[in-house]
């Protein structure tokens, strides 16, 4: 896809998508907001999710062409403490985030108001409004689009994993043996490519719904202008006596959850399920539901972002040149 000539949201396309997937999926004003360069967000009603994983399968089928195909054997890394991360033999993993699985269902059983409730929670990138991964990537590989989608450019990413380090939920996942680092300084600079949900940016650019929203049989998700999504979230929470997550976390995200039980209880249940001493609890690939302060308000992060910006531009230029040379001097889009 030519990223310089992306199609704007089509009102007709969105009306058609709503008719097919359910009238409540696309909020009024979505096409207009995107055409004006305003952020679009998603709302997930956890009281509706049955954990069927239709969204997980749809995500994999739709985005499979973006998944990595690593070259093996991997370059020897220097220093030796730098480890390769290889998920290519575990592509069928669906109980956590991986480079081949950008969406999964967390399950938590909690006692609330005298009842034991099982809550299913679709987890993927939160698409933060002021995303630290986009602000702090030293390679300039991660960016936030005008429509609120935060995505990683696989043609520029060198797999340094700064994005995962600064993400409050440790969302991005790395696959070694793929990407531009193989053509630059393999073993010394880079370690693959980072992957995460890009909210089906290519489908959205054509006025289509993200695959997870379109495939859901229970209409768990809806999409629309963020202001409207926030308003709907409060209405939904009030109607069920529920709770909101994502409105203010990390300074605000473009993924909002509404739950009939407190998120503190859900977070505690996730801890209990994984075990306090198990490293995967609340770790990379298993995002938490705890409170998150605005990480970009941190002075250290602000200073790093100021320093990283020119370096990122330089690195992106070098990587872009390497990509052109690899293709015999033809500058093509990588998507």
C-alpha angles and dihedrals in degrees: 000000000000103000091198093062104039114164116246121237111284114222089208091051092051093048089051091049091050091050092053100040101033135291094257098057100082117047121216113268096030095120092043093049093052093046088054092049095250122146118265119205138189129232121208119198103205092192087071102046113106095182095243092145094223086134091053093053092044091051092052095046094046098044099034091108088063095053119110125262102196126207115234143243092043119229114265107259125230122240095033092228089073104096130205117238113213124181096156093104092047101052093135093064109123104160095081142016117285136156085268098042116051097170132040139164120250115201124206130176113204137171111234128169091346096311133103107228129187111212122193115206122194106214128198137125112327092215095222119215091229098025116197090204090060095042098045105037105123091207097050088236096131124063143163117238123218089253091059098258114139111205141170119230103227089196092062104029115106095188098248090147095221086133092059092046095054097038108103088217097039090231107158116085128202133229117192123213098043135087140039095311087079089064096043119042108332110195093020107049123032135357108220132290133311118231136195142140112306092186089246090288092179092055092044090052088060094049094259128132122255107265095244092056094045094049099047111111093197099050091237093159134052129181132211148117108326094239090055092044090053090049091049091047091056092047091050093046091050093048093054098031085245142147137249129224126185101031095100105004111121089000093308133315137216091236114075125185126198116197133182089222130051115274089227087064092047091049092050090049091053089052091050093048094053095038126245093256098045113103094221093064107108089346136122111314093018106076118203131224098222129125115283127198121218099277094193090060087067110108092220092054092046090052092047091050090054091050095041097053099075092038090051091052091051094047092046089052093050092047091047090052090049090052092051093048091049089057094050096262096308112132105213132163112263097214 
